[in-house]
Amino acid sequence: MAEEGKIDPMHQFEVQPIIEGLGFNLFGQEINFTNSALWMFVVLITIYLFMRGGMKRELVPGRWQLMVEGVIGFVDNIIDTSIGPNGKKYTPWVFTLFMFILFANWWGMMPVGIAGIHPFTVTSQFTVTGLLAAISFSIVLIVGFWKHGFKFFSLFIPHGTPLPMIPLIFMVELLSFMVRPFSLALRLFVAMIAGHILVKVFANFVIQSIDAGGASLLVAGLSIVFIAFVSALELLVCAIQAYVFALLTSLYINDAENLH
C-alpha cells in the first residue's frame, strides 16, 4: 500500500474480507470470504486447467502434455528415490503438495498489480503452511503406528546405541521428530515472506528516490535493477521451496514406512 509516498511492506500479507458485511457469525467468530480464500481458489482452478489441458493423451504428445507428464514424472522420481516401491500410494498427497505450493508461490509473484489486482501469496501465511505440514505429519504418525504398532518408537533409538544412553537419545530423537512439522511449515513461510518484503522495501526506495529527484534518481535506477534480480531469484525460490516441501514430506513418510 502506498501512502504519502511510502509503501507498507507488511500490507501485502493482511487477510481481508473481499466484501465487507457479507460474512456470518459462527460460535462468536466472524466468517468472511477473504482475499486468502479467493487466491486459494485461483490456485486450484489454475492447477485444474493445467492438468486438464495436459491429460488429453494424444498419440503425438504436444508441449502441454509433455509438461504435465514431466511434472508427474518428477514427483514420481522424488517418491521412488525417497520411499521406494511402497511409496506409490503416497503419490496423490505428495503431488498435491508440490503442485499447490508451486502454483501458490508463483501466483504471488505474478505482476497482476499492473491491472489493479493485488496478488496474495497464500503460502506467506503460517496457518496455511502449518496446515499442510500438520497433514503430512499426521500421515507419518498414522502410517507408523498402523504398520508397526509400538515398534514405531524404535525410530527414536538408533541401531547400536549403548544401553545407558538410550533414555537420553530417545528423548533427543523424539524432540527432533516432534519439531519436524514446525520446521517444515516455518521454512516455506519464512522463504516466501522474506522475499516479498525485500521487493517491497526496494520498491519504497524507488518511490522515495523519484520524489527526491536529482542524484537520487540513480538510486531509483539501481533499486529497479535489484527488484528485477530479486524477482527472478524469487521465481526460482518458489520452485525450490515446493520441491523441498515435497521431498522432506517423502523422507518423513519413508521413516514411518520403512523405520529408517
MILO-673488 format. One record per residue (C-alpha): y negated, x negated, z; residue in one letter. Coordinates in pm, 1 decimal, always signed. Layout:
N
<rec c2="Y" c1="X" c3="Z" code="A"/>
...
// end
This chain:
260
<rec c2="+0.0" c1="+0.0" c3="+0.0" code="M"/>
<rec c2="-341.0" c1="-133.2" c3="-96.1" code="A"/>
<rec c2="-624.8" c1="-55.8" c3="+146.5" code="E"/>
<rec c2="-962.8" c1="-225.6" c3="+149.0" code="E"/>
<rec c2="-832.2" c1="-488.6" c3="-92.4" code="G"/>
<rec c2="-522.8" c1="-566.4" c3="+114.3" code="K"/>
<rec c2="-154.2" c1="-496.5" c3="+78.2" code="I"/>
<rec c2="+62.5" c1="-399.1" c3="+373.1" code="D"/>
<rec c2="+393.9" c1="-581.9" c3="+311.9" code="P"/>
<rec c2="+582.9" c1="-351.8" c3="+550.3" code="M"/>
<rec c2="+471.3" c1="-23.9" c3="+394.1" code="H"/>
<rec c2="+741.4" c1="-50.6" c3="+126.5" code="Q"/>
<rec c2="+1013.3" c1="-17.0" c3="+392.7" code="F"/>
<rec c2="+882.8" c1="+301.9" c3="+553.4" code="E"/>
<rec c2="+1116.0" c1="+600.4" c3="+526.4" code="V"/>
<rec c2="+901.9" c1="+903.8" c3="+445.6" code="Q"/>
<rec c2="+971.2" c1="+1268.6" c3="+351.4" code="P"/>
<rec c2="+937.0" c1="+1340.7" c3="-19.5" code="I"/>
<rec c2="+761.3" c1="+1671.9" c3="+50.2" code="I"/>
<rec c2="+609.8" c1="+1737.6" c3="+391.6" code="E"/>
<rec c2="+706.7" c1="+2062.6" c3="+563.1" code="G"/>
<rec c2="+1034.6" c1="+2123.0" c3="+375.2" code="L"/>
<rec c2="+1256.6" c1="+1977.5" c3="+646.9" code="G"/>
<rec c2="+1451.3" c1="+2165.5" c3="+912.6" code="F"/>
<rec c2="+1528.3" c1="+2108.9" c3="+1278.8" code="N"/>
<rec c2="+1884.7" c1="+2022.5" c3="+1380.6" code="L"/>
<rec c2="+1955.3" c1="+1977.5" c3="+1753.3" code="F"/>
<rec c2="+1595.3" c1="+1872.3" c3="+1810.4" code="G"/>
<rec c2="+1596.3" c1="+1625.2" c3="+1520.9" code="Q"/>
<rec c2="+1373.5" c1="+1680.5" c3="+1217.3" code="E"/>
<rec c2="+1581.7" c1="+1655.7" c3="+897.7" code="I"/>
<rec c2="+1397.0" c1="+1580.0" c3="+572.4" code="N"/>
<rec c2="+1482.1" c1="+1469.6" c3="+221.1" code="F"/>
<rec c2="+1331.1" c1="+1121.6" c3="+225.8" code="T"/>
<rec c2="+1248.7" c1="+850.0" c3="-23.9" code="N"/>
<rec c2="+1555.9" c1="+662.9" c3="+102.6" code="S"/>
<rec c2="+1784.3" c1="+957.4" c3="+22.2" code="A"/>
<rec c2="+1617.1" c1="+1001.1" c3="-317.4" code="L"/>
<rec c2="+1679.6" c1="+640.8" c3="-420.3" code="W"/>
<rec c2="+2039.2" c1="+661.1" c3="-299.6" code="M"/>
<rec c2="+2086.2" c1="+947.9" c3="-543.1" code="F"/>
<rec c2="+1918.1" c1="+741.3" c3="-815.2" code="V"/>
<rec c2="+2159.2" c1="+454.4" c3="-742.4" code="V"/>
<rec c2="+2464.0" c1="+683.2" c3="-751.0" code="L"/>
<rec c2="+2355.3" c1="+852.2" c3="-1074.6" code="I"/>
<rec c2="+2292.6" c1="+513.1" c3="-1236.0" code="T"/>
<rec c2="+2639.1" c1="+390.0" c3="-1133.7" code="I"/>
<rec c2="+2794.2" c1="+710.2" c3="-1270.1" code="Y"/>
<rec c2="+2616.9" c1="+674.6" c3="-1604.3" code="L"/>
<rec c2="+2705.7" c1="+305.4" c3="-1624.9" code="F"/>
<rec c2="+3074.6" c1="+368.8" c3="-1556.8" code="M"/>
<rec c2="+3099.4" c1="+678.9" c3="-1774.9" code="R"/>
<rec c2="+2937.6" c1="+501.3" c3="-2068.1" code="G"/>
<rec c2="+3191.7" c1="+219.7" c3="-2046.9" code="G"/>
<rec c2="+3508.6" c1="+424.7" c3="-1992.9" code="M"/>
<rec c2="+3545.7" c1="+557.5" c3="-2347.2" code="K"/>
<rec c2="+3848.2" c1="+333.4" c3="-2415.0" code="R"/>
<rec c2="+3755.5" c1="+267.2" c3="-2773.8" code="E"/>
<rec c2="+4004.3" c1="+80.8" c3="-2993.6" code="L"/>
<rec c2="+3739.2" c1="-182.5" c3="-3060.1" code="V"/>
<rec c2="+3551.6" c1="-221.1" c3="-2728.7" code="P"/>
<rec c2="+3175.3" c1="-207.4" c3="-2752.8" code="G"/>
<rec c2="+2937.4" c1="-412.4" c3="-2539.6" code="R"/>
<rec c2="+2904.2" c1="-139.9" c3="-2279.2" code="W"/>
<rec c2="+3280.4" c1="-106.1" c3="-2239.4" code="Q"/>
<rec c2="+3312.9" c1="-483.5" c3="-2214.8" code="L"/>
<rec c2="+3050.3" c1="-490.4" c3="-1938.1" code="M"/>
<rec c2="+3231.5" c1="-223.3" c3="-1735.6" code="V"/>
<rec c2="+3568.6" c1="-389.0" c3="-1785.7" code="E"/>
<rec c2="+3412.2" c1="-721.6" c3="-1689.8" code="G"/>
<rec c2="+3280.1" c1="-582.0" c3="-1360.1" code="V"/>
<rec c2="+3614.5" c1="-418.4" c3="-1280.4" code="I"/>
<rec c2="+3796.3" c1="-741.3" c3="-1361.6" code="G"/>
<rec c2="+3551.7" c1="-936.8" c3="-1146.4" code="F"/>
<rec c2="+3619.1" c1="-717.5" c3="-841.3" code="V"/>
<rec c2="+3994.6" c1="-723.4" c3="-908.0" code="D"/>
<rec c2="+3979.9" c1="-1101.8" c3="-908.8" code="N"/>
<rec c2="+3799.2" c1="-1102.5" c3="-572.1" code="I"/>
<rec c2="+4069.8" c1="-883.7" c3="-420.8" code="I"/>
<rec c2="+4362.7" c1="-1073.9" c3="-577.5" code="D"/>
<rec c2="+4222.1" c1="-1405.0" c3="-456.5" code="T"/>
<rec c2="+4130.8" c1="-1284.8" c3="-107.1" code="S"/>
<rec c2="+4412.2" c1="-1043.1" c3="-21.7" code="I"/>
<rec c2="+4688.1" c1="-1091.7" c3="-277.5" code="G"/>
<rec c2="+4923.0" c1="-836.0" c3="-435.1" code="P"/>
<rec c2="+4884.9" c1="-597.9" c3="-138.5" code="N"/>
<rec c2="+4511.2" c1="-571.2" c3="-199.4" code="G"/>
<rec c2="+4522.5" c1="-326.8" c3="-490.9" code="K"/>
<rec c2="+4495.6" c1="-25.6" c3="-261.5" code="K"/>
<rec c2="+4162.6" c1="-153.0" c3="-130.6" code="Y"/>
<rec c2="+4008.5" c1="-184.6" c3="-477.1" code="T"/>
<rec c2="+3826.8" c1="+154.5" c3="-468.3" code="P"/>
<rec c2="+3636.4" c1="+67.5" c3="-149.8" code="W"/>
<rec c2="+3552.6" c1="-292.3" c3="-239.3" code="V"/>
<rec c2="+3446.1" c1="-185.8" c3="-590.4" code="F"/>
<rec c2="+3229.9" c1="+92.8" c3="-445.0" code="T"/>
<rec c2="+3066.7" c1="-153.7" c3="-205.7" code="L"/>
<rec c2="+2993.5" c1="-405.0" c3="-479.1" code="F"/>
<rec c2="+2850.7" c1="-154.1" c3="-724.4" code="M"/>
<rec c2="+2640.4" c1="+35.8" c3="-470.2" code="F"/>
<rec c2="+2486.5" c1="-276.8" c3="-321.0" code="I"/>
<rec c2="+2428.2" c1="-437.2" c3="-661.3" code="L"/>
<rec c2="+2254.1" c1="-134.7" c3="-813.2" code="F"/>
<rec c2="+2061.4" c1="-56.0" c3="-492.9" code="A"/>
<rec c2="+1933.8" c1="-413.4" c3="-479.7" code="N"/>
<rec c2="+1836.4" c1="-417.8" c3="-845.3" code="W"/>
<rec c2="+1663.0" c1="-79.8" c3="-836.3" code="W"/>
<rec c2="+1443.7" c1="-211.4" c3="-557.2" code="G"/>
<rec c2="+1329.1" c1="-488.4" c3="-792.1" code="M"/>
<rec c2="+1253.7" c1="-271.6" c3="-1093.6" code="M"/>
<rec c2="+882.5" c1="-264.6" c3="-1194.8" code="P"/>
<rec c2="+869.1" c1="+117.3" c3="-1193.9" code="V"/>
<rec c2="+547.6" c1="+92.3" c3="-992.9" code="G"/>
<rec c2="+369.9" c1="+47.6" c3="-1327.7" code="I"/>
<rec c2="+445.1" c1="+416.1" c3="-1391.5" code="A"/>
<rec c2="+318.6" c1="+514.2" c3="-1046.2" code="G"/>
<rec c2="+668.6" c1="+537.3" c3="-893.8" code="I"/>
<rec c2="+719.6" c1="+349.7" c3="-567.9" code="H"/>
<rec c2="+1066.5" c1="+186.1" c3="-570.7" code="P"/>
<rec c2="+1260.9" c1="+186.2" c3="-246.6" code="F"/>
<rec c2="+1532.1" c1="-68.2" c3="-165.7" code="T"/>
<rec c2="+1784.1" c1="+125.1" c3="+42.1" code="V"/>
<rec c2="+1965.9" c1="-195.9" c3="+138.7" code="T"/>
<rec c2="+1648.8" c1="-309.8" c3="+317.8" code="S"/>
<rec c2="+1735.4" c1="-50.6" c3="+585.3" code="Q"/>
<rec c2="+1965.8" c1="-178.6" c3="+859.7" code="F"/>
<rec c2="+2105.5" c1="+172.4" c3="+908.2" code="T"/>
<rec c2="+2239.6" c1="+162.4" c3="+551.3" code="V"/>
<rec c2="+2383.2" c1="-189.3" c3="+559.3" code="T"/>
<rec c2="+2511.7" c1="-124.4" c3="+912.2" code="G"/>
<rec c2="+2696.8" c1="+188.2" c3="+799.4" code="L"/>
<rec c2="+2859.5" c1="+2.8" c3="+508.6" code="L"/>
<rec c2="+2965.9" c1="-277.0" c3="+743.8" code="A"/>
<rec c2="+3094.0" c1="-27.2" c3="+1002.7" code="A"/>
<rec c2="+3312.9" c1="+145.9" c3="+743.7" code="I"/>
<rec c2="+3455.2" c1="-189.1" c3="+630.0" code="S"/>
<rec c2="+3519.9" c1="-290.6" c3="+991.0" code="F"/>
<rec c2="+3687.2" c1="+45.1" c3="+1060.8" code="S"/>
<rec c2="+3922.1" c1="-12.8" c3="+767.0" code="I"/>
<rec c2="+4011.0" c1="-354.1" c3="+909.2" code="V"/>
<rec c2="+4090.6" c1="-207.3" c3="+1252.6" code="L"/>
<rec c2="+4288.0" c1="+86.7" c3="+1115.2" code="I"/>
<rec c2="+4492.7" c1="-132.9" c3="+881.9" code="V"/>
<rec c2="+4551.4" c1="-395.5" c3="+1150.1" code="G"/>
<rec c2="+4679.4" c1="-157.6" c3="+1418.3" code="F"/>
<rec c2="+4858.6" c1="+75.1" c3="+1174.8" code="W"/>
<rec c2="+5054.8" c1="-206.1" c3="+1011.9" code="K"/>
<rec c2="+5105.9" c1="-447.1" c3="+1303.4" code="H"/>
<rec c2="+5050.2" c1="-249.7" c3="+1622.7" code="G"/>
<rec c2="+4962.7" c1="-462.8" c3="+1924.1" code="F"/>
<rec c2="+5075.9" c1="-767.9" c3="+1729.0" code="K"/>
<rec c2="+4733.8" c1="-742.4" c3="+1564.9" code="F"/>
<rec c2="+4592.0" c1="-916.7" c3="+1873.4" code="F"/>
<rec c2="+4779.4" c1="-1230.4" c3="+1766.8" code="S"/>
<rec c2="+4499.0" c1="-1270.5" c3="+1513.7" code="L"/>
<rec c2="+4283.0" c1="-1393.9" c3="+1801.0" code="F"/>
<rec c2="+4528.5" c1="-1664.0" c3="+1911.0" code="I"/>
<rec c2="+4554.3" c1="-1943.0" c3="+1650.9" code="P"/>
<rec c2="+4900.4" c1="-2085.6" c3="+1598.6" code="H"/>
<rec c2="+4967.5" c1="-2388.5" c3="+1817.4" code="G"/>
<rec c2="+4707.6" c1="-2304.6" c3="+2082.9" code="T"/>
<rec c2="+4803.0" c1="-2470.9" c3="+2416.9" code="P"/>
<rec c2="+4912.0" c1="-2213.5" c3="+2675.9" code="L"/>
<rec c2="+4631.3" c1="-2289.2" c3="+2927.8" code="P"/>
<rec c2="+4371.6" c1="-2243.4" c3="+2652.4" code="M"/>
<rec c2="+4498.7" c1="-1906.1" c3="+2530.1" code="I"/>
<rec c2="+4271.9" c1="-1685.2" c3="+2750.7" code="P"/>
<rec c2="+3957.2" c1="-1876.9" c3="+2654.9" code="L"/>
<rec c2="+4043.6" c1="-1900.0" c3="+2284.0" code="I"/>
<rec c2="+4139.7" c1="-1531.6" c3="+2279.1" code="F"/>
<rec c2="+3800.7" c1="-1426.3" c3="+2417.6" code="M"/>
<rec c2="+3609.8" c1="-1655.4" c3="+2181.3" code="V"/>
<rec c2="+3804.6" c1="-1531.5" c3="+1877.7" code="E"/>
<rec c2="+3769.9" c1="-1168.4" c3="+1986.4" code="L"/>
<rec c2="+3394.1" c1="-1207.0" c3="+2028.2" code="L"/>
<rec c2="+3371.3" c1="-1371.2" c3="+1686.7" code="S"/>
<rec c2="+3570.4" c1="-1083.4" c3="+1539.8" code="F"/>
<rec c2="+3350.2" c1="-817.7" c3="+1700.9" code="M"/>
<rec c2="+3033.6" c1="-983.4" c3="+1568.1" code="V"/>
<rec c2="+3157.8" c1="-962.9" c3="+1208.8" code="R"/>
<rec c2="+3019.6" c1="-616.6" c3="+1120.7" code="P"/>
<rec c2="+2680.5" c1="-702.6" c3="+1270.1" code="F"/>
<rec c2="+2653.8" c1="-1030.1" c3="+1077.8" code="S"/>
<rec c2="+2776.6" c1="-860.3" c3="+760.3" code="L"/>
<rec c2="+2506.6" c1="-594.4" c3="+783.1" code="A"/>
<rec c2="+2234.5" c1="-832.6" c3="+900.7" code="L"/>
<rec c2="+2289.8" c1="-1082.2" c3="+618.4" code="R"/>
<rec c2="+2223.9" c1="-824.8" c3="+346.0" code="L"/>
<rec c2="+1939.2" c1="-657.0" c3="+536.1" code="F"/>
<rec c2="+1752.4" c1="-984.4" c3="+600.8" code="V"/>
<rec c2="+1800.0" c1="-1113.7" c3="+246.2" code="A"/>
<rec c2="+1651.4" c1="-800.1" c3="+93.8" code="M"/>
<rec c2="+1363.3" c1="-751.9" c3="+333.7" code="I"/>
<rec c2="+1258.0" c1="-1119.6" c3="+330.2" code="A"/>
<rec c2="+1231.6" c1="-1144.5" c3="-48.4" code="G"/>
<rec c2="+1032.9" c1="-822.5" c3="-79.0" code="H"/>
<rec c2="+790.9" c1="-924.7" c3="+194.8" code="I"/>
<rec c2="+735.5" c1="-1261.0" c3="+24.6" code="L"/>
<rec c2="+646.9" c1="-1092.9" c3="-305.5" code="V"/>
<rec c2="+404.5" c1="-854.9" c3="-132.1" code="K"/>
<rec c2="+235.5" c1="-1136.0" c3="+58.7" code="V"/>
<rec c2="+163.9" c1="-1328.0" c3="-260.4" code="F"/>
<rec c2="+53.2" c1="-1006.1" c3="-429.5" code="A"/>
<rec c2="-202.7" c1="-981.3" c3="-149.5" code="N"/>
<rec c2="-314.5" c1="-1337.2" c3="-231.4" code="F"/>
<rec c2="-372.4" c1="-1229.0" c3="-590.3" code="V"/>
<rec c2="-589.0" c1="-932.1" c3="-488.5" code="I"/>
<rec c2="-788.9" c1="-1131.8" c3="-234.3" code="Q"/>
<rec c2="-842.5" c1="-1421.1" c3="-479.4" code="S"/>
<rec c2="-957.9" c1="-1193.4" c3="-760.4" code="I"/>
<rec c2="-1200.7" c1="-1019.5" c3="-524.5" code="D"/>
<rec c2="-1337.3" c1="-1356.6" c3="-413.1" code="A"/>
<rec c2="-1379.7" c1="-1478.9" c3="-771.7" code="G"/>
<rec c2="-1484.1" c1="-1832.6" c3="-866.4" code="G"/>
<rec c2="-1237.8" c1="-2109.6" c3="-786.2" code="A"/>
<rec c2="-1016.2" c1="-1857.9" c3="-607.7" code="S"/>
<rec c2="-901.1" c1="-1734.4" c3="-947.9" code="L"/>
<rec c2="-686.8" c1="-2048.5" c3="-967.0" code="L"/>
<rec c2="-507.3" c1="-1936.7" c3="-650.2" code="V"/>
<rec c2="-457.0" c1="-1595.5" c3="-809.7" code="A"/>
<rec c2="-301.1" c1="-1754.5" c3="-1117.4" code="G"/>
<rec c2="-67.8" c1="-1971.9" c3="-910.7" code="L"/>
<rec c2="+28.9" c1="-1671.0" c3="-699.2" code="S"/>
<rec c2="+118.3" c1="-1470.1" c3="-1009.2" code="I"/>
<rec c2="+340.4" c1="-1753.9" c3="-1132.5" code="V"/>
<rec c2="+504.0" c1="-1774.9" c3="-790.4" code="F"/>
<rec c2="+561.4" c1="-1397.3" c3="-784.7" code="I"/>
<rec c2="+734.3" c1="-1418.3" c3="-1123.5" code="A"/>
<rec c2="+953.5" c1="-1704.8" c3="-999.8" code="F"/>
<rec c2="+1045.4" c1="-1529.6" c3="-672.9" code="V"/>
<rec c2="+1117.9" c1="-1203.2" c3="-855.9" code="S"/>
<rec c2="+1356.5" c1="-1381.0" c3="-1094.4" code="A"/>
<rec c2="+1520.9" c1="-1552.0" c3="-798.6" code="L"/>
<rec c2="+1547.5" c1="-1219.7" c3="-615.9" code="E"/>
<rec c2="+1741.1" c1="-1067.8" c3="-907.3" code="L"/>
<rec c2="+1995.1" c1="-1344.6" c3="-863.7" code="L"/>
<rec c2="+1998.5" c1="-1298.7" c3="-485.4" code="V"/>
<rec c2="+2063.4" c1="-926.4" c3="-535.6" code="C"/>
<rec c2="+2382.5" c1="-1003.2" c3="-727.5" code="A"/>
<rec c2="+2488.6" c1="-1278.2" c3="-486.8" code="I"/>
<rec c2="+2446.9" c1="-1052.7" c3="-183.4" code="Q"/>
<rec c2="+2660.8" c1="-781.0" c3="-344.1" code="A"/>
<rec c2="+2927.3" c1="-1042.7" c3="-419.0" code="Y"/>
<rec c2="+2914.8" c1="-1191.0" c3="-66.7" code="V"/>
<rec c2="+2943.6" c1="-847.4" c3="+96.4" code="F"/>
<rec c2="+3244.5" c1="-755.9" c3="-119.6" code="A"/>
<rec c2="+3405.6" c1="-1098.0" c3="-71.6" code="L"/>
<rec c2="+3368.3" c1="-1100.7" c3="+307.8" code="L"/>
<rec c2="+3499.5" c1="-745.5" c3="+327.6" code="T"/>
<rec c2="+3805.6" c1="-854.1" c3="+129.4" code="S"/>
<rec c2="+3858.2" c1="-1156.6" c3="+353.7" code="L"/>
<rec c2="+3832.5" c1="-944.6" c3="+669.1" code="Y"/>
<rec c2="+4082.2" c1="-693.4" c3="+526.6" code="I"/>
<rec c2="+4309.9" c1="-986.5" c3="+443.2" code="N"/>
<rec c2="+4311.2" c1="-1086.4" c3="+811.2" code="D"/>
<rec c2="+4429.1" c1="-737.3" c3="+904.2" code="A"/>
<rec c2="+4674.7" c1="-707.9" c3="+616.6" code="E"/>
<rec c2="+4838.9" c1="-1048.8" c3="+648.9" code="N"/>
<rec c2="+4736.2" c1="-1158.1" c3="+1002.3" code="L"/>
<rec c2="+4594.3" c1="-1488.1" c3="+883.3" code="H"/>
// end
